[in-house]
Amino acid sequence: MPLGRLSYQAGRGLRFGETGLVLGGFATLEAERLEKRATSEDAEQDDSDEDPEQDEESGESVEGGSRGGLEGLNLFVFFDPVSFAHLFAELEVGPLLELATGEGARSNPDLDLDRLYLDLGNSDALSVRLGKFLTPIGRRNLAPAEPLTWTTSEPLIVEEVFDESISGAMLFGSVFPPGGALSYSLYGQFLDPIDEDLDAPPAEHSAGARLEWASLGGLTLGMSYFASEIEHGEWNHLGGADFLWQPSGRLEVSGEAVFGEGSREDGALWGFYVEGAVETVPTLYAVGRYEHFDTPGTRRADLFDVGVAWIPAPYVRLKADYLIADQLDELTEPGLRMSLSILF
C-alpha cells in the first residue's frame, strides 16, 4: 500500500497517509512549592537550634521545598490495519528533567509501557479488548492524561486503592435506547503483567464490571465492581459509583466514591471526591475539589484543592491549584502546584 500524504493536526497527531497509523501524545511541565509536613503522627518540632529539615525516620517535620521540571513524554500509537481491528499503545519516557531546591538538576528517564491492547469488533454493541488497559473504575482512571484533567493532583481514591491497569481481556460495548446511551464492560486479568510496576505490583488475578448511563441532558451515571486476588485463594471486593453533570459547555461537576477492599491492601476502606469547574471568563476556569479518604488503619484525610485552569486551545492546558489537607504526609502534601500540558 502506498504511504500517501502525511498530515498533522495539533492535538490529533501525525497521520501517515492511508496506512491507518497515527502518532500523538502529550508532554507536561510541572512546578510545585510545598509546605512543611510532619513525617509521623503527633510529631512536634524541637525548640533547639537543629536544622528544620530532618530525616523522615526522626519523626520531625520536613521542609516541602520547591521542585519541578519536564515530568515526561507520553507517546500514543494508533493503528487501524483493517476496519474491525484497532491497536493502541502508550509509551511513557520520564522524568526527563528534575529541578529541586538544594539538589540542582538531574535526569534519569525510564521507558514504561503504560498501555498496549488490541480491540476487535465491527459493532457498537460488542467488542473485545486484549492486552494491557486501564482498569475501568470510576471516571478519573479512564482519562488520567494531564491535558484532560482539571487539577494537578490526583484524588487519593484513584491513586491508592486499585490497580491502575490490568493485563487480560475485556468485553465492552454500547446500546442506544431512547434518551441516551448505555455502556458496559466486563473484564478479567489472566495474563502475566506487561511491564509490571515493581513499586506497586498488581493483584495476582482480578475481574470486574462497569455500567454507565449517559443521558442526552448532560448527566452521566456509572457503577463499578472490582474483585482482586491479593493472596492465593483470598479475594477483595470493591464497589464504586460516579457521576458527571455537564448542563452547558461552561460548567462541569463530577464525583466518584469507592467502598470495600481494594487491591493495594486488606481491610475495609471508603472515600469520595466531588470536583467542579466553571468558566469565569472565556478559556479560564475556576476549579475546586473536596475529597475524603478513610483507610483500613487509622488514617483519615480531608482535602480541598482549589485553583484555575486556562485552556487557550483544546490541546493546551495550564493549571495552578493549591492543596489544603488536614493530615500531612507524603500523599497529602499541602502546597501550590502548577503544570503546563500540551497534547500533540
C-alpha angles and dihedrals in degrees: 000000000000115000095234126195121336114229132183131195121181110251093012101068138229115313119206101216115260097339095098091238121130128175122200141134143140143261128210134204114198137188132175141179109199129193128236113282136193117244097203134030116276092002115161130196115251118241092230125103093260121140108274090222104080137172114273092241092058094075090232129120123279125212109241095212131181127291141154146137143139101329097196151297120258117198122199121203119194121184126175106180093168135009095261099045129071123179121195132180134176119199121187125200117187169227089347098174131007126186122187136172109268094001104074123209128328139167126200107156124186128194114232130181102219097174138008121164145142122222118204123188145097101209137060091232099063136019134154125224122198126185136029115340140157115279106252099231119134122327109286097060091054092060108024097149113125096235089058101048130082100218136043093228125068122229113257093234088061097042103040111030114057140017112281092219140008134205113228139064138311135194111208142160149136137242126195116221118173112295102022150340130294115205130185140181132190117187146165140186116233103138125089108263113276108227093348119215104236092197092057109019114194126245117278091245133358141176137181152151139227131197124189134182119197115189126204088240094070100262120122124185126189140184127194138190125191129181121188134184106223096173129012108292096359118105132191122208126211130185129195144181131192143173142194124198120189109169090167142356090266099055134052130171123181140163146172137202132191132187136176128040122329132205095257098066143350123260135070117290138167138185145153144189136201120202132184138184127188128182107238098177126000111300093358118102131189109220133194138169135184121193138176124198126187115184131197090261128049095288116118126165137189115192137184121196117188130172149102137280123204118200108182090166132012090253098047126069127176115189134185123175141158121225119212118191135178092208120051121211139118092288098047104039109161119222148091120306130183134182140178115204127186123193110206 
